[in-house]
Amino acid sequence: MSNLKGWGLTARLITKHFGVLGDKISEAIANFDPETATEADRDRLADTLRETAQKLAAARADFDKEHQDVVKLRTLIENDEKAFDTLAARLAAGSITEATVNMFCDELESNKARLPVELQEEADAAEYMKELQTIVEALSKQLMEFDAAAKKALKALASANAQRDLQELRADRQQQLADLSGLKSRSTALDALSRRAQKVSNEAEGLKIVANINQKPLDQQAELDAIRKSVSQPDTSGETALERLKRLSGKTTAEVA
């Protein structure tokens, strides 16, 4: 069913059976675009599908009934036609009245005249059922296409969200690195600590210079004292006992001899 215009008998049947739903179905199929439809559009299409499916179920039941009516009527006509010879023999024998035979013939002719009507009703029911089946299949296809498009869109959305989260994470990391870099170069606290460390270092260097200046006279005095000591007190660590006696007595070696 590529086009629902010009349904002819089927369109009239649909209108007769459930009125404006025929137009509703036509509009639903013609206007539904799975790529751009909203969830509300999908729900409306699903409602139309459900209503049409219910009508299809009823149409199948109606067709089964019409078909059974045709089968029963044909069987009745065929069986009545088999009774011709029997009726003629009984009528000749006087075991049945002409009125009864005429009544039988009237019913047979009436049934034969009704058979084309029953056949047409069966054909109409079959066509109506077939058209509803086609509509149900079309609506079902539209829903499947919508669901597939929705699944694809949701997958694309999930991928986009993941990419956005990744970029946000990268941006946060870059900001953190920038903050750390700025902290190293622009932090007031770190600058103050650096200046304090330099000041303390300068103070220490100044104290060292002063200490060195004050230490120099002390070192010079110690050096002079060492010289005086070496002159006034000769080294006696290697003297002999005789030399020690001479030194202690204040006598020279010749005098002692």
C-alpha positions as protocol buffer text, in pm:
chain_id: "A"
residue {
  index: 1
  type: MET
  ca { x: 0 y: 0 z: 0 }
}
residue {
  index: 2
  type: SER
  ca { x: 205 y: 290 z: -130 }
}
residue {
  index: 3
  type: ASN
  ca { x: -86 y: 535 z: -146 }
}
residue {
  index: 4
  type: LEU
  ca { x: -406 y: 538 z: 59 }
}
residue {
  index: 5
  type: LYS
  ca { x: -590 y: 768 z: -183 }
}
residue {
  index: 6
  type: GLY
  ca { x: -858 y: 615 z: -402 }
}
residue {
  index: 7
  type: TRP
  ca { x: -940 y: 323 z: -178 }
}
residue {
  index: 8
  type: GLY
  ca { x: -1270 y: 271 z: -355 }
}
residue {
  index: 9
  type: LEU
  ca { x: -1480 y: 4 z: -191 }
}
residue {
  index: 10
  type: THR
  ca { x: -1222 y: -59 z: 82 }
}
residue {
  index: 11
  type: ALA
  ca { x: -1211 y: 308 z: 177 }
}
residue {
  index: 12
  type: ARG
  ca { x: -1589 y: 313 z: 198 }
}
residue {
  index: 13
  type: LEU
  ca { x: -1581 y: 0 z: 410 }
}
residue {
  index: 14
  type: ILE
  ca { x: -1326 y: 153 z: 647 }
}
residue {
  index: 15
  type: THR
  ca { x: -1530 y: 470 z: 675 }
}
residue {
  index: 16
  type: LYS
  ca { x: -1844 y: 264 z: 734 }
}
residue {
  index: 17
  type: HIS
  ca { x: -1679 y: 49 z: 1001 }
}
residue {
  index: 18
  type: PHE
  ca { x: -1487 y: 308 z: 1199 }
}
residue {
  index: 19
  type: GLY
  ca { x: -1550 y: 649 z: 1050 }
}
residue {
  index: 20
  type: VAL
  ca { x: -1275 y: 910 z: 1078 }
}
residue {
  index: 21
  type: LEU
  ca { x: -1014 y: 653 z: 1181 }
}
residue {
  index: 22
  type: GLY
  ca { x: -960 y: 592 z: 809 }
}
residue {
  index: 23
  type: ASP
  ca { x: -842 y: 950 z: 762 }
}
residue {
  index: 24
  type: LYS
  ca { x: -647 y: 928 z: 1086 }
}
residue {
  index: 25
  type: ILE
  ca { x: -459 y: 624 z: 958 }
}
residue {
  index: 26
  type: SER
  ca { x: -387 y: 788 z: 625 }
}
residue {
  index: 27
  type: GLU
  ca { x: -253 y: 1104 z: 790 }
}
residue {
  index: 28
  type: ALA
  ca { x: -51 y: 903 z: 1044 }
}
residue {
  index: 29
  type: ILE
  ca { x: 129 y: 710 z: 771 }
}
residue {
  index: 30
  type: ALA
  ca { x: 169 y: 1001 z: 530 }
}
residue {
  index: 31
  type: ASN
  ca { x: 300 y: 1252 z: 784 }
}
residue {
  index: 32
  type: PHE
  ca { x: 513 y: 1032 z: 1007 }
}
residue {
  index: 33
  type: ASP
  ca { x: 886 y: 1080 z: 964 }
}
residue {
  index: 34
  type: PRO
  ca { x: 1089 y: 856 z: 1197 }
}
residue {
  index: 35
  type: GLU
  ca { x: 1397 y: 1079 z: 1169 }
}
residue {
  index: 36
  type: THR
  ca { x: 1220 y: 1388 z: 1304 }
}
residue {
  index: 37
  type: ALA
  ca { x: 922 y: 1246 z: 1494 }
}
residue {
  index: 38
  type: THR
  ca { x: 890 y: 1313 z: 1865 }
}
residue {
  index: 39
  type: GLU
  ca { x: 794 y: 1065 z: 2135 }
}
residue {
  index: 40
  type: ALA
  ca { x: 443 y: 1210 z: 2126 }
}
residue {
  index: 41
  type: ASP
  ca { x: 427 y: 1137 z: 1752 }
}
residue {
  index: 42
  type: ARG
  ca { x: 538 y: 784 z: 1824 }
}
residue {
  index: 43
  type: ASP
  ca { x: 272 y: 742 z: 2092 }
}
residue {
  index: 44
  type: ARG
  ca { x: 0 y: 867 z: 1856 }
}
residue {
  index: 45
  type: LEU
  ca { x: 114 y: 625 z: 1588 }
}
residue {
  index: 46
  type: ALA
  ca { x: 120 y: 342 z: 1843 }
}
residue {
  index: 47
  type: ASP
  ca { x: -236 y: 429 z: 1948 }
}
residue {
  index: 48
  type: THR
  ca { x: -347 y: 425 z: 1583 }
}
residue {
  index: 49
  type: LEU
  ca { x: -175 y: 90 z: 1535 }
}
residue {
  index: 50
  type: ARG
  ca { x: -348 y: -52 z: 1840 }
}
residue {
  index: 51
  type: GLU
  ca { x: -691 y: 68 z: 1722 }
}
residue {
  index: 52
  type: THR
  ca { x: -629 y: -65 z: 1371 }
}
residue {
  index: 53
  type: ALA
  ca { x: -509 y: -400 z: 1505 }
}
residue {
  index: 54
  type: GLN
  ca { x: -831 y: -430 z: 1705 }
}
residue {
  index: 55
  type: LYS
  ca { x: -1029 y: -355 z: 1390 }
}
residue {
  index: 56
  type: LEU
  ca { x: -824 y: -614 z: 1204 }
}
residue {
  index: 57
  type: ALA
  ca { x: -910 y: -875 z: 1464 }
}
residue {
  index: 58
  type: ALA
  ca { x: -1280 y: -787 z: 1425 }
}
residue {
  index: 59
  type: ALA
  ca { x: -1247 y: -792 z: 1044 }
}
residue {
  index: 60
  type: ARG
  ca { x: -1099 y: -1141 z: 1057 }
}
residue {
  index: 61
  type: ALA
  ca { x: -1389 y: -1258 z: 1267 }
}
residue {
  index: 62
  type: ASP
  ca { x: -1635 y: -1095 z: 1023 }
}
residue {
  index: 63
  type: PHE
  ca { x: -1462 y: -1259 z: 728 }
}
residue {
  index: 64
  type: ASP
  ca { x: -1474 y: -1599 z: 898 }
}
residue {
  index: 65
  type: LYS
  ca { x: -1847 y: -1551 z: 955 }
}
residue {
  index: 66
  type: GLU
  ca { x: -1912 y: -1442 z: 594 }
}
residue {
  index: 67
  type: HIS
  ca { x: -1706 y: -1733 z: 466 }
}
residue {
  index: 68
  type: GLN
  ca { x: -1897 y: -1981 z: 679 }
}
residue {
  index: 69
  type: ASP
  ca { x: -2226 y: -1833 z: 556 }
}
residue {
  index: 70
  type: VAL
  ca { x: -2115 y: -1891 z: 195 }
}
residue {
  index: 71
  type: VAL
  ca { x: -2004 y: -2247 z: 271 }
}
residue {
  index: 72
  type: LYS
  ca { x: -2333 y: -2328 z: 446 }
}
residue {
  index: 73
  type: LEU
  ca { x: -2543 y: -2173 z: 170 }
}
residue {
  index: 74
  type: ARG
  ca { x: -2353 y: -2358 z: -104 }
}
residue {
  index: 75
  type: THR
  ca { x: -2384 y: -2685 z: 84 }
}
residue {
  index: 76
  type: LEU
  ca { x: -2759 y: -2625 z: 130 }
}
residue {
  index: 77
  type: ILE
  ca { x: -2809 y: -2551 z: -240 }
}
residue {
  index: 78
  type: GLU
  ca { x: -2605 y: -2852 z: -346 }
}
residue {
  index: 79
  type: ASN
  ca { x: -2801 y: -3085 z: -116 }
}
residue {
  index: 80
  type: ASP
  ca { x: -3137 y: -2939 z: -227 }
}
residue {
  index: 81
  type: GLU
  ca { x: -3043 y: -2990 z: -594 }
}
residue {
  index: 82
  type: LYS
  ca { x: -2974 y: -3359 z: -518 }
}
residue {
  index: 83
  type: ALA
  ca { x: -3334 y: -3396 z: -401 }
}
residue {
  index: 84
  type: PHE
  ca { x: -3490 y: -3313 z: -742 }
}
residue {
  index: 85
  type: ASP
  ca { x: -3535 y: -3673 z: -853 }
}
residue {
  index: 86
  type: THR
  ca { x: -3669 y: -3783 z: -517 }
}
residue {
  index: 87
  type: LEU
  ca { x: -3921 y: -3498 z: -506 }
}
residue {
  index: 88
  type: ALA
  ca { x: -4037 y: -3567 z: -862 }
}
residue {
  index: 89
  type: ALA
  ca { x: -4093 y: -3935 z: -784 }
}
residue {
  index: 90
  type: ARG
  ca { x: -4282 y: -3858 z: -462 }
}
residue {
  index: 91
  type: LEU
  ca { x: -4492 y: -3596 z: -640 }
}
residue {
  index: 92
  type: ALA
  ca { x: -4582 y: -3850 z: -912 }
}
residue {
  index: 93
  type: ALA
  ca { x: -4663 y: -4106 z: -646 }
}
residue {
  index: 94
  type: GLY
  ca { x: -4878 y: -3856 z: -460 }
}
residue {
  index: 95
  type: SER
  ca { x: -4672 y: -3886 z: -136 }
}
residue {
  index: 96
  type: ILE
  ca { x: -4600 y: -3512 z: -132 }
}
residue {
  index: 97
  type: THR
  ca { x: -4815 y: -3215 z: -225 }
}
residue {
  index: 98
  type: GLU
  ca { x: -4742 y: -2963 z: -497 }
}
residue {
  index: 99
  type: ALA
  ca { x: -4757 y: -2688 z: -237 }
}
residue {
  index: 100
  type: THR
  ca { x: -4471 y: -2849 z: -46 }
}
residue {
  index: 101
  type: VAL
  ca { x: -4268 y: -2897 z: -361 }
}
residue {
  index: 102
  type: ASN
  ca { x: -4334 y: -2537 z: -467 }
}
residue {
  index: 103
  type: MET
  ca { x: -4223 y: -2416 z: -121 }
}
residue {
  index: 104
  type: PHE
  ca { x: -3907 y: -2623 z: -157 }
}
residue {
  index: 105
  type: CYS
  ca { x: -3841 y: -2475 z: -503 }
}
residue {
  index: 106
  type: ASP
  ca { x: -3906 y: -2123 z: -378 }
}
residue {
  index: 107
  type: GLU
  ca { x: -3647 y: -2163 z: -102 }
}
residue {
  index: 108
  type: LEU
  ca { x: -3396 y: -2313 z: -345 }
}
residue {
  index: 109
  type: GLU
  ca { x: -3438 y: -2026 z: -592 }
}
residue {
  index: 110
  type: SER
  ca { x: -3416 y: -1775 z: -306 }
}
residue {
  index: 111
  type: ASN
  ca { x: -3096 y: -1934 z: -180 }
}
residue {
  index: 112
  type: LYS
  ca { x: -2946 y: -1933 z: -531 }
}
residue {
  index: 113
  type: ALA
  ca { x: -3037 y: -1568 z: -567 }
}
residue {
  index: 114
  type: ARG
  ca { x: -2883 y: -1492 z: -226 }
}
residue {
  index: 115
  type: LEU
  ca { x: -2556 y: -1676 z: -301 }
}
residue {
  index: 116
  type: PRO
  ca { x: -2403 y: -1391 z: -514 }
}
residue {
  index: 117
  type: VAL
  ca { x: -2486 y: -1147 z: -235 }
}
residue {
  index: 118
  type: GLU
  ca { x: -2317 y: -1371 z: 22 }
}
residue {
  index: 119
  type: LEU
  ca { x: -2018 y: -1413 z: -209 }
}
residue {
  index: 120
  type: GLN
  ca { x: -1990 y: -1036 z: -249 }
}
residue {
  index: 121
  type: GLU
  ca { x: -2012 y: -986 z: 126 }
}
residue {
  index: 122
  type: GLU
  ca { x: -1740 y: -1247 z: 171 }
}
residue {
  index: 123
  type: ALA
  ca { x: -1523 y: -1072 z: -91 }
}
residue {
  index: 124
  type: ASP
  ca { x: -1582 y: -733 z: 71 }
}
residue {
  index: 125
  type: ALA
  ca { x: -1490 y: -873 z: 412 }
}
residue {
  index: 126
  type: ALA
  ca { x: -1177 y: -1032 z: 265 }
}
residue {
  index: 127
  type: GLU
  ca { x: -1074 y: -707 z: 94 }
}
residue {
  index: 128
  type: TYR
  ca { x: -1141 y: -507 z: 408 }
}
residue {
  index: 129
  type: MET
  ca { x: -940 y: -753 z: 617 }
}
residue {
  index: 130
  type: LYS
  ca { x: -657 y: -750 z: 362 }
}
residue {
  index: 131
  type: GLU
  ca { x: -643 y: -370 z: 357 }
}
residue {
  index: 132
  type: LEU
  ca { x: -637 y: -352 z: 737 }
}
residue {
  index: 133
  type: GLN
  ca { x: -357 y: -610 z: 742 }
}
residue {
  index: 134
  type: THR
  ca { x: -158 y: -393 z: 501 }
}
residue {
  index: 135
  type: ILE
  ca { x: -222 y: -86 z: 716 }
}
residue {
  index: 136
  type: VAL
  ca { x: -115 y: -267 z: 1031 }
}
residue {
  index: 137
  type: GLU
  ca { x: 205 y: -377 z: 860 }
}
residue {
  index: 138
  type: ALA
  ca { x: 272 y: -20 z: 743 }
}
residue {
  index: 139
  type: LEU
  ca { x: 214 y: 123 z: 1090 }
}
residue {
  index: 140
  type: SER
  ca { x: 431 y: -148 z: 1244 }
}
residue {
  index: 141
  type: LYS
  ca { x: 709 y: -65 z: 998 }
}
residue {
  index: 142
  type: GLN
  ca { x: 682 y: 304 z: 1088 }
}
residue {
  index: 143
  type: LEU
  ca { x: 713 y: 221 z: 1457 }
}
residue {
  index: 144
  type: MET
  ca { x: 1014 y: -2 z: 1398 }
}
residue {
  index: 145
  type: GLU
  ca { x: 1178 y: 271 z: 1192 }
}
residue {
  index: 146
  type: PHE
  ca { x: 1107 y: 523 z: 1468 }
}
residue {
  index: 147
  type: ASP
  ca { x: 1251 y: 293 z: 1735 }
}
residue {
  index: 148
  type: ALA
  ca { x: 1559 y: 230 z: 1520 }
}
residue {
  index: 149
  type: ALA
  ca { x: 1603 y: 602 z: 1461 }
}
residue {
  index: 150
  type: ALA
  ca { x: 1550 y: 672 z: 1832 }
}
residue {
  index: 151
  type: LYS
  ca { x: 1808 y: 407 z: 1924 }
}
residue {
  index: 152
  type: LYS
  ca { x: 2054 y: 558 z: 1679 }
}
residue {
  index: 153
  type: ALA
  ca { x: 1984 y: 907 z: 1814 }
}
residue {
  index: 154
  type: LEU
  ca { x: 2027 y: 792 z: 2174 }
}
residue {
  index: 155
  type: LYS
  ca { x: 2355 y: 625 z: 2083 }
}
residue {
  index: 156
  type: ALA
  ca { x: 2474 y: 942 z: 1912 }
}
residue {
  index: 157
  type: LEU
  ca { x: 2363 y: 1146 z: 2215 }
}
residue {
  index: 158
  type: ALA
  ca { x: 2549 y: 914 z: 2452 }
}
residue {
  index: 159
  type: SER
  ca { x: 2861 y: 945 z: 2236 }
}
residue {
  index: 160
  type: ALA
  ca { x: 2827 y: 1323 z: 2228 }
}
residue {
  index: 161
  type: ASN
  ca { x: 2784 y: 1336 z: 2605 }
}
residue {
  index: 162
  type: ALA
  ca { x: 3092 y: 1119 z: 2650 }
}
residue {
  index: 163
  type: GLN
  ca { x: 3292 y: 1349 z: 2424 }
}
residue {
  index: 164
  type: ARG
  ca { x: 3164 y: 1653 z: 2611 }
}
residue {
  index: 165
  type: ASP
  ca { x: 3256 y: 1498 z: 2946 }
}
residue {
  index: 166
  type: LEU
  ca { x: 3601 y: 1414 z: 2811 }
}
residue {
  index: 167
  type: GLN
  ca { x: 3657 y: 1768 z: 2689 }
}
residue {
  index: 168
  type: GLU
  ca { x: 3533 y: 1909 z: 3019 }
}
residue {
  index: 169
  type: LEU
  ca { x: 3775 y: 1679 z: 3202 }
}
residue {
  index: 170
  type: ARG
  ca { x: 4059 y: 1793 z: 2977 }
}
residue {
  index: 171
  type: ALA
  ca { x: 3963 y: 2156 z: 3033 }
}
residue {
  index: 172
  type: ASP
  ca { x: 3956 y: 2101 z: 3411 }
}
residue {
  index: 173
  type: ARG
  ca { x: 4298 y: 1939 z: 3398 }
}
residue {
  index: 174
  type: GLN
  ca { x: 4438 y: 2220 z: 3188 }
}
residue {
  index: 175
  type: GLN
  ca { x: 4295 y: 2473 z: 3433 }
}
residue {
  index: 176
  type: GLN
  ca { x: 4452 y: 2287 z: 3725 }
}
residue {
  index: 177
  type: LEU
  ca { x: 4790 y: 2288 z: 3551 }
}
residue {
  index: 178
  type: ALA
  ca { x: 4750 y: 2655 z: 3472 }
}
residue {
  index: 179
  type: ASP
  ca { x: 4662 y: 2727 z: 3834 }
}
residue {
  index: 180
  type: LEU
  ca { x: 4971 y: 2539 z: 3953 }
}
residue {
  index: 181
  type: SER
  ca { x: 5187 y: 2726 z: 3705 }
}
residue {
  index: 182
  type: GLY
  ca { x: 5038 y: 3054 z: 3816 }
}
residue {
  index: 183
  type: LEU
  ca { x: 5092 y: 2957 z: 4177 }
}
residue {
  index: 184
  type: LYS
  ca { x: 5461 y: 2902 z: 4109 }
}
residue {
  index: 185
  type: SER
  ca { x: 5505 y: 3234 z: 3930 }
}
residue {
  index: 186
  type: ARG
  ca { x: 5251 y: 3463 z: 4090 }
}
residue {
  index: 187
  type: SER
  ca { x: 5178 y: 3335 z: 4440 }
}
residue {
  index: 188
  type: THR
  ca { x: 5209 y: 3614 z: 4701 }
}
residue {
  index: 189
  type: ALA
  ca { x: 5276 y: 3358 z: 4973 }
}
residue {
  index: 190
  type: LEU
  ca { x: 5558 y: 3196 z: 4780 }
}
residue {
  index: 191
  type: ASP
  ca { x: 5702 y: 3534 z: 4688 }
}
residue {
  index: 192
  type: ALA
  ca { x: 5701 y: 3634 z: 5056 }
}
residue {
  index: 193
  type: LEU
  ca { x: 5871 y: 3309 z: 5154 }
}
residue {
  index: 194
  type: SER
  ca { x: 6136 y: 3363 z: 4886 }
}
residue {
  index: 195
  type: ARG
  ca { x: 6201 y: 3717 z: 5002 }
}
residue {
  index: 196
  type: ARG
  ca { x: 6218 y: 3602 z: 5365 }
}
residue {
  index: 197
  type: ALA
  ca { x: 6466 y: 3327 z: 5273 }
}
residue {
  index: 198
  type: GLN
  ca { x: 6683 y: 3577 z: 5085 }
}
residue {
  index: 199
  type: LYS
  ca { x: 6672 y: 3819 z: 5377 }
}
residue {
  index: 200
  type: VAL
  ca { x: 6774 y: 3550 z: 5624 }
}
residue {
  index: 201
  type: SER
  ca { x: 7051 y: 3442 z: 5386 }
}
residue {
  index: 202
  type: ASN
  ca { x: 7173 y: 3799 z: 5362 }
}
residue {
  index: 203
  type: GLU
  ca { x: 7166 y: 3834 z: 5739 }
}
residue {
  index: 204
  type: ALA
  ca { x: 7363 y: 3513 z: 5778 }
}
residue {
  index: 205
  type: GLU
  ca { x: 7619 y: 3630 z: 5523 }
}
residue {
  index: 206
  type: GLY
  ca { x: 7651 y: 3962 z: 5706 }
}
residue {
  index: 207
  type: LEU
  ca { x: 7708 y: 3792 z: 6038 }
}
residue {
  index: 208
  type: LYS
  ca { x: 7968 y: 3570 z: 5874 }
}
residue {
  index: 209
  type: ILE
  ca { x: 8153 y: 3876 z: 5740 }
}
residue {
  index: 210
  type: VAL
  ca { x: 8147 y: 4042 z: 6084 }
}
residue {
  index: 211
  type: ALA
  ca { x: 8261 y: 3722 z: 6252 }
}
residue {
  index: 212
  type: ASN
  ca { x: 8548 y: 3688 z: 6005 }
}
residue {
  index: 213
  type: ILE
  ca { x: 8654 y: 4049 z: 6071 }
}
residue {
  index: 214
  type: ASN
  ca { x: 8646 y: 3997 z: 6448 }
}
residue {
  index: 215
  type: GLN
  ca { x: 8824 y: 3664 z: 6416 }
}
residue {
  index: 216
  type: LYS
  ca { x: 9118 y: 3803 z: 6218 }
}
residue {
  index: 217
  type: PRO
  ca { x: 9283 y: 3996 z: 6514 }
}
residue {
  index: 218
  type: LEU
  ca { x: 9234 y: 3695 z: 6732 }
}
residue {
  index: 219
  type: ASP
  ca { x: 9405 y: 3474 z: 6480 }
}
residue {
  index: 220
  type: GLN
  ca { x: 9689 y: 3725 z: 6442 }
}
residue {
  index: 221
  type: GLN
  ca { x: 9734 y: 3748 z: 6821 }
}
residue {
  index: 222
  type: ALA
  ca { x: 9739 y: 3374 z: 6849 }
}
residue {
  index: 223
  type: GLU
  ca { x: 10003 y: 3360 z: 6581 }
}
residue {
  index: 224
  type: LEU
  ca { x: 10218 y: 3618 z: 6767 }
}
residue {
  index: 225
  type: ASP
  ca { x: 10176 y: 3431 z: 7094 }
}
residue {
  index: 226
  type: ALA
  ca { x: 10290 y: 3115 z: 6926 }
}
residue {
  index: 227
  type: ILE
  ca { x: 10599 y: 3293 z: 6794 }
}
residue {
  index: 228
  type: ARG
  ca { x: 10684 y: 3434 z: 7137 }
}
residue {
  index: 229
  type: LYS
  ca { x: 10633 y: 3102 z: 7296 }
}
residue {
  index: 230
  type: SER
  ca { x: 10860 y: 2931 z: 7051 }
}
residue {
  index: 231
  type: VAL
  ca { x: 11134 y: 3189 z: 7120 }
}
residue {
  index: 232
  type: SER
  ca { x: 11112 y: 3202 z: 7499 }
}
residue {
  index: 233
  type: GLN
  ca { x: 11057 y: 2841 z: 7546 }
}
residue {
  index: 234
  type: PRO
  ca { x: 11277 y: 2634 z: 7316 }
}
residue {
  index: 235
  type: ASP
  ca { x: 11165 y: 2297 z: 7217 }
}
residue {
  index: 236
  type: THR
  ca { x: 11292 y: 2043 z: 7473 }
}
residue {
  index: 237
  type: SER
  ca { x: 11103 y: 1746 z: 7351 }
}
residue {
  index: 238
  type: GLY
  ca { x: 11416 y: 1581 z: 7203 }
}
residue {
  index: 239
  type: GLU
  ca { x: 11681 y: 1680 z: 7465 }
}
residue {
  index: 240
  type: THR
  ca { x: 11895 y: 1425 z: 7652 }
}
residue {
  index: 241
  type: ALA
  ca { x: 11920 y: 1397 z: 8027 }
}
residue {
  index: 242
  type: LEU
  ca { x: 12256 y: 1579 z: 8026 }
}
residue {
  index: 243
  type: GLU
  ca { x: 12112 y: 1858 z: 7814 }
}
residue {
  index: 244
  type: ARG
  ca { x: 11819 y: 1886 z: 8051 }
}
residue {
  index: 245
  type: LEU
  ca { x: 12052 y: 1916 z: 8350 }
}
residue {
  index: 246
  type: LYS
  ca { x: 12247 y: 2185 z: 8172 }
}
residue {
  index: 247
  type: ARG
  ca { x: 11931 y: 2376 z: 8090 }
}
residue {
  index: 248
  type: LEU
  ca { x: 11794 y: 2352 z: 8440 }
}
residue {
  index: 249
  type: SER
  ca { x: 12130 y: 2450 z: 8602 }
}
residue {
  index: 250
  type: GLY
  ca { x: 12182 y: 2728 z: 8364 }
}
residue {
  index: 251
  type: LYS
  ca { x: 12536 y: 2610 z: 8296 }
}
residue {
  index: 252
  type: THR
  ca { x: 12698 y: 2560 z: 7966 }
}
residue {
  index: 253
  type: THR
  ca { x: 12829 y: 2227 z: 7850 }
}
residue {
  index: 254
  type: ALA
  ca { x: 13191 y: 2324 z: 7900 }
}
residue {
  index: 255
  type: GLU
  ca { x: 13138 y: 2424 z: 8258 }
}
residue {
  index: 256
  type: VAL
  ca { x: 12967 y: 2098 z: 8341 }
}
residue {
  index: 257
  type: ALA
  ca { x: 13262 y: 1911 z: 8188 }
}
